C-alpha cells in the first residue's frame, strides 16, 4: 500500500479505520516526510558546496589580482630606479 495507490477521494477518519490501517498510513506518511527531508538536506548540501566553491574561486581571484598588483608595483619601482639620474648600468 502506498499513498499514491489510494483513491484520491479516500478520507481516513480515525474512528472508522482499524488500528492496522492507521499504523500503515502513519508509516507511509512518515516515509514520505523522511523522503522530503532527505531531498531538502541534499539540496541544502549542494547549495552549501556551491557556495564554498564560489567563495574559494573569489578568494583565488583576489589573491591573483593582489599578486598582479604587487608585480606591477615592483616593475614600476624597478623602472623608476633604473631611470634615476646618476644610475650607471654596466
N, C-alpha and C positions, 0 to 999 in steps of 0.2 A: 504494500500500500504506500503510495506517495501522495503528496499534496496535489500534484498535477493529475493524478488518476481519479481524484474525487470530482464529482459533478460540480460545476460552478454554483449551482443553486443549493448545494448541501450546506445546511446550517446546523452546527453542533450545539445542542443545548445540554448543559451539564447534567440536568436531571433526567434527560431522555437517553443518554448514552451509558453503555455499561463501562465498567472500570477498564477493561481491556482496551476498548476503543479509545477511551480518553488517554490512556497511557501511550498507545500507539500514536495518537495525534500529538501529544506532548513531545514524544521522541522526534516526530517529524518536524515539528516547529523548532525544537532545539537544534536539530541537524541543519535546518535552513538558516537559523541565526548564526550557527558556527561557520557555515559556508560564507555568509555575508561578512562576518567578522574577519575571516581569513582573507577574503578578497580585499577588504578595506586595509588590512595590515600590509598585504603585499603591495597595494597601490601606494601606501604611505612610504613603504621601504624603497620602492622605485623612485618616488619623488625625493626622498632624502638622499639617495645615491646620486641622482641627477644634480641636486643642489651641491653636494660635495664635489662632484666633478667640475661643475661650473665655477665654484669658488676656487678650486685648485687651478683651473685654467686662468682665471683672473689674476691669481697670485703669481703664476708663472709669467703672464704677460707683463705684470707690473715689475717683476724682477728684471725681465729682459729690457723693458723700457728704461729702468734705472741704470742698468749696465751700459746701455747705449748712450745715455746722457753722460755718464762718467767717462766713457771712451771719447766722446766728443769734446768734453772739457779738457781731457788730457791732451788731445790733439791740438786744441786751441792754445793751451798753455805752452806746449812744445813749440808750436809755430811762433808764438809770441816771443818765447825765449830765443829762438833762432834768429828772429828778426831784430833783436835788441842791438842797438849800436854798440860797437866795441866787441861783439862776439866774433871770434875768428874760428871758422871751421877749417879743419885740415883735410 
